[in-house]
Amino acid sequence: MEVICELMRLRPDRVQSYRDLHERTWPELIAAIRESGFVEEYIYLLGNLVIVIMKCQDFREAVRRLAGTEVYRQWTTEVRSMLVEDKELFGTDEKIVDLSPVWDLSKF
């Protein structure tokens, strides 16, 4: 099982919109996430920093399958409009950054 962690930075004026959108997550999106292979997903906020933790068997395959759905493309367009780059924190111009795992308790 793979565990993936992503970071994103929201525009400060869109934090509540992001929360509201996730309070009304589309049922079709939930179905697509599960059907694509994601087993668990958690989203945390610290100010306007978004931390997403996902579990799946094969992350690349799950992302490929999910990205092929229209509902995901619509959702992602909405969410990406709320994001900003944070080159200082992320070290890149990308709006979404996958973190590299360093340590995993389950391996001991």
N, C-alpha and C positions, 0 to 999 in steps of 0.2 A: 504494500500500500504506500503510495506517495503522499506526502504532505507538502503543500505548496503555500508559500506566504507571499503576498503582494502588497505593495505600498502605493498609495495614490494621495494626491493633495487636492482638496476641493477649493474652489473659489470661496472665500469667506462668506460671501453673500448667498451661496448656494447650499450651505450645510443643512439648513432646515428643509429645503427642497429635496435634497438627497435622502434625508430621513423619511420625509413624507412619501417619496417614491417607493422606498423599501417597505414602508408600512402597507402599501397597496400593491405588492409584487404580483405581477400578472400570473394567473394559474398556468397559462401556456408556457411561460418562461420556466416556472418551477418544474413542469413536466419535461421540458427540453433539457434542463440541467441534469435531472435524474437519468433521463434516457441516454444522455451522452456519456455517462459513466462516472459522474461525480457522486460520491457517497455522502459527504458532509461538506458544509460550507458555513463559515462564520465571518461576520463583519463587525469590526470594532472601530470606534471613532475616538480620537484624542484631538480635541479642537477641530481643525479641518484636515487632519491626517487620517486617512482611511487605511485600515489594516484588514486584509482579507486572508483567511486561512481555509484551504480546500484540501479534501482528501479524495483520492481516486486511485485506481489501479495503474493507469497509464495517462499521465497528464497531457502529453502531446496529442494522443489520440482523442481524449475527451474534449480538448479544446478544438481540435479539427472538426469533430462531429457537431459540437455546439455552435461553432462559427458558421456552419453550413445551414443554420436555421434562420428563417426570416425574423422570428420573434427575438432572437438574440441580437441580430443586427439592429433592430428597432430599439431595443433596450440599451444597447451599447452606444448608439448615437445619442440617446437622451443623457446617459451618464457621462460620456466623454465631454459633452457640452458644459458640464459642471466642474471639470478638472482643469488644473493649471500645472505647468511644468515647475519643477523645483530642482534646478540644476545643482544648487548648493548642497541640498540634502541627498539627492539621488545620484549625482555625478553624471547625469545624462539629460538629454532633451526629451526623453520619453515621458509620457504622462503616467504610465503604469510600469512599475519595476518589480520583477520577481527577485526575491531574496535567495541567496545561496545557503543551504543548511550547513551548520557547523557541528551540531551535536544532537544525538537522538537517544533518549533514555531507553527506548525499547531495544536498542542494539546491545545492551549490557545485561 
